[in-house]
Amino acid sequence: MVGVRDPLLLSETLFHREIAKERVRASRRSIPFCIITIRLLTTEKHRLQARRLLRLLHRNLRMTDQKGIIGPGMFGVLLVDTPEMGGRSAMDRIDHLLRSNNLKVELNLRVHDPDGFTPDEDPPTGGSQRRTDRAHPVPPSPEFASAGVIAEHDGNGGNGGQRWNSDREPSVMQHEMFAQPPIGRLFFKRAFDIVASSAGLVVCGPIILAAMAKIRWEDRGTPIFKQTREGRHGKPFTIYKLRTMVVGAEKMQADLRKHSHRDGPAFKIENDPRITRTGRFLRRSCIDELPQLWNVLKGEMSLVGPRPLPWLESRACVPWHRRRLDVRPGLTCYWQIKKGEVKNFDEWMRLDLRYLDEFNLIEDVRLIIQTLKVPILGRGSE
């Protein structure tokens, strides 16, 4: 980073891990927390300035406040059990402290409030920013965006944060904060996804084409079903499946919701009258899911991961459920194998979170092998 060695400063990996742990604790107990990020703006004597900055932080913050590296040239302060006003107060103190010591920095405050997130719409994006040299705002930091502590998107799928100059009153905004699993593990998982999905599309291509022809022949409708789902870090994406229901099935869902046998926001009814004859076979055999190999190849999904929920259903989940968005959604996971045993929506979500806590490539391979048994036993539509 800047070559600063400090026994009280967490490495980038450890700091991200602390954020992930605090996010789980905050969501379960409905306790907000804040993160202040600090970027040094000076280009001269960078290492010396960084040491001065860290010394001031250690002396003037609570012992429970974790200090760590966010990215190149950036430090972070994790304020546990801290609501928005406490975060603003801490940023004011840091701002005054650094000004009085002639340190030029850019400060950002991000608030994670589990009770402040609105499930049926996009939460506002942005944050509070100050710069001690009163310079003009700078573009959002790519290091901070990739650090895993902020991952909300505007309606265009981009990061819609607003930046604030210290001459203006800052407006602190609430965010969902997403954890970043170890980079090495993600790299090997992504490489495995690319190889396996490419091979799967080649092998299963004729099956997909034959199924598409049968669907088209049955009712002349489009054979591919497309729907917006919520993916990793809350980013929307279009999922592809073979259509198994009558044309216009989504418009009929509102009238059928009262018959749903699944609790929570997810919708499911037994003997759904919208499913076609061909669709029942495709569901039992899991052939309807094969087009999602394209989603995997594009990087929107993984072979193994929590199943992506339709956009509105996912946005209606309670905060602790939404930790499942820390990773890419998948074609299969624990729920896909055990869904006949799952009694309620919370159990389903706990299975997804179990995967987040335990996932590795060996476990992914084991889950894929177990999933292959599902169509053989005709349990795909359970």
C-alpha positions in Angstrom: 0.0 0.0 0.0 2.1 2.9 1.3 4.6 0.8 3.1 3.3 1.6 6.6 3.8 -1.0 9.3 1.6 -0.7 12.3 0.6 -3.5 14.6 -2.8 -1.9 15.3 -3.6 -1.5 11.6 -5.5 -4.4 10.0 -4.5 -5.7 6.6 -6.9 -5.2 3.7 -8.1 -8.9 4.0 -8.6 -8.7 7.8 -10.4 -5.4 7.6 -12.8 -6.7 5.0 -13.4 -9.8 7.3 -14.2 -7.5 10.2 -16.7 -5.6 8.1 -18.3 -8.9 7.0 -18.6 -10.0 10.7 -20.0 -6.7 11.8 -22.5 -6.8 9.0 -23.8 -10.2 10.0 -24.1 -9.0 13.7 -25.7 -5.7 12.7 -28.3 -7.4 10.5 -29.3 -10.0 13.1 -29.5 -7.5 16.0 -30.7 -4.5 14.0 -27.8 -2.4 15.1 -26.3 0.2 12.7 -22.6 0.7 12.1 -20.5 3.2 10.1 -17.4 3.2 8.1 -15.2 6.2 7.6 -12.7 6.0 4.7 -9.7 8.3 4.6 -7.6 9.0 1.5 -4.4 10.9 1.8 -4.2 13.6 -0.9 -0.6 14.7 -0.4 2.0 13.3 -2.8 5.0 14.4 -0.8 6.4 12.4 2.1 3.4 10.0 1.7 4.8 7.4 4.2 5.5 10.0 6.9 2.1 11.5 6.5 0.4 8.1 6.7 2.3 7.4 10.0 1.1 10.8 11.4 -2.4 10.0 10.3 -2.5 6.6 12.0 -0.9 7.9 15.2 -3.7 10.5 15.4 -6.4 7.9 14.8 -5.1 5.5 17.4 -4.9 8.2 20.0 -8.3 9.7 19.4 -10.7 6.9 18.5 -12.3 4.2 20.7 -10.4 1.0 21.3 -13.4 -0.9 19.8 -13.1 1.0 16.5 -11.1 -1.1 14.0 -8.6 0.6 11.8 -7.5 -1.0 8.6 -6.5 -0.7 4.9 -9.2 -0.2 2.3 -7.0 -0.1 -0.7 -3.9 1.6 -2.1 -3.5 5.0 -0.4 -6.7 4.5 1.6 -7.5 3.7 5.3 -10.8 2.8 6.9 -12.3 3.1 10.4 -15.0 0.7 11.3 -17.3 2.3 13.9 -19.2 -0.6 15.6 -22.6 0.0 17.2 -22.7 3.5 15.7 -25.8 5.1 14.2 -25.7 7.9 11.6 -25.4 10.8 14.0 -22.5 9.0 15.8 -20.8 8.5 12.5 -21.2 12.2 11.6 -19.9 13.2 15.0 -16.8 10.9 14.6 -16.2 12.3 11.1 -16.4 15.9 12.4 -13.8 15.0 15.1 -11.5 13.4 12.6 -11.9 16.3 10.2 -11.1 18.9 12.8 -8.2 16.8 14.1 -6.6 16.4 10.7 -7.1 20.0 9.7 -5.3 21.2 12.9 -2.4 18.9 12.0 -2.2 20.1 8.4 -3.0 16.7 6.9 -4.8 16.9 3.6 -7.3 14.0 3.2 -10.6 13.1 1.7 -13.1 11.6 4.1 -16.2 9.5 3.3 -18.8 8.3 5.7 -21.0 5.2 4.9 -23.8 4.1 7.1 -25.2 0.5 7.3 -28.6 0.7 9.1 -30.5 -2.6 8.8 -33.8 -0.9 9.8 -33.3 2.0 7.4 -33.2 -0.1 4.2 -36.4 -0.1 2.1 -37.0 -3.5 0.6 -39.4 -2.6 -2.2 -37.2 -0.1 -4.0 -33.5 0.8 -4.5 -31.9 2.3 -1.5 -30.4 5.8 -2.1 -26.8 5.8 -3.1 -24.1 8.2 -2.2 -22.5 9.3 1.0 -20.9 12.1 3.0 -17.6 13.4 1.8 -15.2 16.0 3.1 -11.8 17.2 2.0 -9.6 19.1 4.4 -8.0 21.2 1.6 -11.5 22.3 0.4 -10.6 21.2 -3.2 -13.2 20.2 -5.7 -14.7 16.7 -5.5 -12.9 13.9 -7.2 -14.3 10.9 -9.0 -15.4 7.9 -6.9 -12.5 5.7 -5.8 -12.2 2.5 -7.8 -10.3 1.0 -4.9 -13.1 1.8 -2.5 -15.7 0.4 -4.9 -13.8 -2.8 -5.2 -13.2 -3.1 -1.5 -16.5 -4.9 -0.9 -17.9 -2.4 1.5 -20.2 -0.6 -1.0 -22.0 -2.2 -3.8 -25.3 -0.5 -4.5 -26.3 0.4 -8.0 -28.5 3.0 -9.6 -31.2 2.1 -12.1 -28.7 1.9 -14.9 -26.6 -0.7 -13.1 -23.8 1.8 -12.2 -22.6 3.2 -9.0 -24.8 6.3 -8.5 -23.0 7.9 -5.5 -23.0 11.6 -5.0 -19.8 13.4 -3.9 -19.8 16.3 -1.5 -17.4 19.3 -1.1 -16.6 20.5 2.4 -18.1 23.8 1.5 -21.5 22.1 1.4 -23.5 20.4 4.2 -22.9 16.7 3.7 -25.8 14.3 3.3 -25.1 11.0 4.8 -26.8 8.2 3.0 -27.6 4.6 4.0 -26.1 1.6 2.2 -26.2 -2.1 2.2 -22.7 -3.2 2.7 -21.5 -6.4 1.0 -18.6 -8.6 2.1 -15.7 -9.6 -0.3 -14.7 -13.2 -0.1 -10.9 -14.0 -0.5 -9.7 -13.0 -4.0 -7.8 -16.2 -4.6 -10.8 -18.4 -3.8 -13.0 -16.3 -6.1 -10.4 -16.5 -8.9 -10.4 -20.3 -8.9 -14.1 -20.5 -8.6 -14.6 -18.2 -11.6 -12.0 -20.2 -13.6 -13.9 -23.4 -12.8 -17.2 -21.7 -13.8 -15.9 -20.6 -17.2 -14.5 -24.0 -18.1 -17.5 -26.0 -16.9 -20.2 -23.7 -18.3 -18.4 -23.7 -21.7 -18.2 -27.5 -21.8 -21.8 -27.7 -20.6 -23.1 -25.4 -23.3 -21.3 -27.5 -26.0 -22.6 -30.8 -24.6 -26.1 -29.6 -23.7 -26.6 -27.4 -26.8 -28.5 -30.0 -28.8 -30.8 -30.7 -25.8 -31.6 -27.0 -25.4 -32.3 -26.6 -29.1 -34.6 -29.7 -29.2 -36.5 -28.4 -26.1 -36.9 -25.0 -27.7 -38.3 -26.5 -30.8 -40.8 -28.6 -28.7 -42.0 -25.5 -26.8 -42.4 -23.5 -30.0 -44.4 -26.3 -31.6 -46.7 -26.7 -28.6 -48.1 -23.1 -28.3 -46.1 -21.0 -30.8 -44.8 -18.8 -28.0 -41.2 -17.8 -27.4 -39.2 -20.7 -26.0 -36.9 -18.7 -23.8 -38.2 -17.1 -20.6 -36.3 -14.0 -19.4 -36.7 -12.4 -16.0 -34.9 -9.8 -13.9 -33.2 -11.3 -10.8 -31.1 -9.8 -8.1 -27.5 -10.8 -8.3 -24.3 -10.4 -6.4 -24.1 -7.1 -4.4 -27.7 -6.3 -5.4 -27.0 -5.9 -9.1 -29.9 -6.8 -11.4 -29.4 -9.2 -14.2 -31.5 -11.1 -16.8 -31.8 -14.8 -16.1 -32.5 -17.2 -19.0 -34.7 -20.4 -18.7 -36.6 -22.6 -21.0 -40.3 -21.5 -20.8 -42.3 -24.0 -18.9 -45.5 -22.0 -18.4 -48.2 -20.6 -20.6 -47.6 -17.3 -22.4 -48.4 -14.4 -20.0 -48.0 -16.5 -16.9 -46.4 -13.7 -14.9 -49.5 -11.5 -15.3 -51.6 -14.3 -13.6 -49.3 -14.5 -10.6 -51.1 -11.8 -8.6 -54.4 -13.7 -8.7 -52.7 -16.9 -7.6 -50.5 -15.5 -4.8 -53.2 -16.3 -2.2 -52.7 -20.0 -3.0 -48.9 -19.9 -2.5 -47.8 -22.6 -0.1 -44.4 -21.0 0.6 -44.1 -18.4 3.3 -41.9 -15.3 3.0 -41.6 -13.3 -0.2 -41.0 -16.2 -2.5 -44.0 -17.5 -4.6 -44.7 -21.2 -5.2 -48.0 -23.2 -5.5 -48.5 -26.9 -5.9 -49.9 -28.1 -9.2 -49.5 -24.7 -10.8 -52.1 -24.5 -13.5 -49.9 -22.3 -15.6 -47.3 -25.1 -16.3 -47.6 -26.7 -19.7 -47.3 -30.4 -20.4 -43.9 -30.0 -21.9 -43.0 -27.7 -19.0 -43.7 -30.4 -16.4 -41.2 -32.7 -18.1 -38.6 -30.0 -18.4 -38.9 -29.1 -14.7 -38.7 -32.7 -13.5 -35.6 -33.2 -15.6 -34.1 -29.8 -14.8 -33.6 -29.2 -18.5 -35.4 -25.8 -18.2 -32.4 -24.6 -16.1 -29.7 -25.3 -18.8 -29.8 -21.9 -20.5 -28.5 -20.4 -17.3 -25.1 -21.9 -18.3 -25.0 -18.7 -20.4 -25.5 -16.6 -17.3 -22.6 -18.5 -15.7 -20.3 -17.9 -18.7 -21.2 -14.2 -18.7 -20.2 -13.9 -15.0 -23.7 -13.1 -13.7 -24.1 -16.4 -12.0 -21.9 -19.3 -10.8 -22.5 -23.0 -11.1 -22.9 -23.2 -7.3 -24.4 -20.5 -5.2 -27.7 -19.3 -3.7 -30.5 -19.5 -6.2 -31.3 -15.9 -7.5 -34.7 -14.7 -6.5 -37.0 -12.5 -8.8 -36.2 -8.9 -8.2 -39.2 -7.9 -6.1 -39.1 -11.0 -4.0 -35.4 -10.5 -3.3 -35.9 -6.8 -2.4 -38.6 -7.9 0.1 -36.2 -10.1 2.0 -35.3 -9.0 5.6 -31.7 -7.7 6.1 -30.2 -10.9 7.4 -31.5 -12.9 4.4 -29.7 -10.5 2.0 -26.2 -11.6 3.1 -26.7 -14.3 0.4 -25.9 -11.5 -2.1 -22.3 -11.5 -1.0 -21.6 -14.1 -3.7 -22.8 -14.7 -7.2 -26.1 -16.6 -7.4 -25.8 -20.2 -8.7 -27.5 -22.9 -10.6 -27.5 -25.1 -7.5 -26.8 -24.9 -3.8 -27.8 -26.8 -0.6 -31.5 -25.7 -1.1 -31.6 -27.2 -4.6 -30.7 -30.6 -3.1 -32.7 -30.4 0.1 -35.7 -28.3 -1.0 -38.1 -31.2 -0.3 -37.0 -31.2 3.3 -37.1 -27.4 3.8 -40.1 -26.3 5.9 -40.1 -22.6 5.5 -38.4 -19.6 3.8 -36.1 -18.9 6.8 -34.7 -22.4 6.6 -34.0 -21.9 2.9 -32.1 -18.7 3.7 -30.1 -20.4 6.4 -28.9 -23.0 3.9 -27.8 -20.2 1.6 -25.8 -18.6 4.4 -24.3 -21.9 5.4 -22.9 -22.1 1.9 -21.4 -18.6 2.2 -19.7 -19.6 5.5 -18.4 -23.0 4.2 -17.9 -22.7 0.4 -14.8 -24.0 -1.3 -14.1 -25.7 -4.6 -14.3 -29.2 -3.2 -17.7 -28.5 -1.7 -18.8 -27.0 -5.0 -17.8 -30.2 -6.8 -19.7 -32.3 -4.2 -22.8 -30.2 -4.6 -22.7 -30.5 -8.4 -22.5 -34.3 -8.2 -25.4 -34.4 -5.8 -27.4 -32.1 -8.0 -26.9 -34.4 -11.0 -28.9 -37.0 -9.1 -32.0 -34.7 -8.9 -33.1 -35.0 -12.6 -32.2 -38.8 -12.6 -34.6 -39.3 -9.7 -37.2 -36.9 -11.3 -37.1 -34.6 -8.3 -36.4 -31.3 -10.2 -40.0 -30.0 -9.8 -40.3 -30.6 -6.1 
